[in-house]
Amino acid sequence: MASIDSSSIPQNDDQAAWNEAYDRLRHFLESFALGDHTQVPRLALHLLEEARALHRQEPARDPVTVTMENAQKRLAEWLGGNLEVDGKNPSQVFSSGYLAFLLSKHLRATPDVLLASPLLAELRAEMRGTLLVTGPDLNISSMTPRHLDYGPMLGLARNTWHRWNVREILVAVLFWTGVYFVFYWWLSELL
């Protein structure tokens, strides 16, 4: 059994923050729907140890933030390396890799491959095969408001609503009343 490094055990005042970091990390890893439920705590503890080492370098940062940033960075690197995606920002790599991982049945059936390097060539190929490409990359642009042109409908609507003709309204009411009575008579004959 491995010995526990006493320097990695947090002080009592940080204990609640590290417990919360572990819980959030475990829930985050559970979203990958791994087939082996015991793999999630193993990965969580491994990533938590890395976060503790990073936290020792920057003790002013929140343990939860350090832990989650490290986990997302590590997973984005792993997913990007296995998908061989170049030139995309980490959030795009992570989201497309996450979908590719979830859609790959073999990767979820062998949960010990998550964060393992190198990944077998057949699993890598399957992961790339399930990658969804939904369309062009979105770019931030400026949209200035423009006046909508409704064409001839605008003129027709303006002319119609500004003039009331009693004769036309009576004709319309009589027409729809006649339609109602015809349908009423027709339905009563069917029943």
Buried (B, 14 or more C-beta within 10 A) or exposed (E): EEEEEEEEEBEEEBEEBBEBBBEBBBEBBEEBEBEEEEBBBEBBEEBBEBBBEBBEEEEEBBBBEBBBBBBBEBBBBBBBBBBEBEEBEBEBBBBBBBBBBBBBEEBBEBBEBBBEEEBEEEBBEBBBEBBEEEEEEEEEEEEEEEEEEEEEEEEEEEEEEEEEEEEEEEEEEEEEEEEEEEEEEEEEEEE
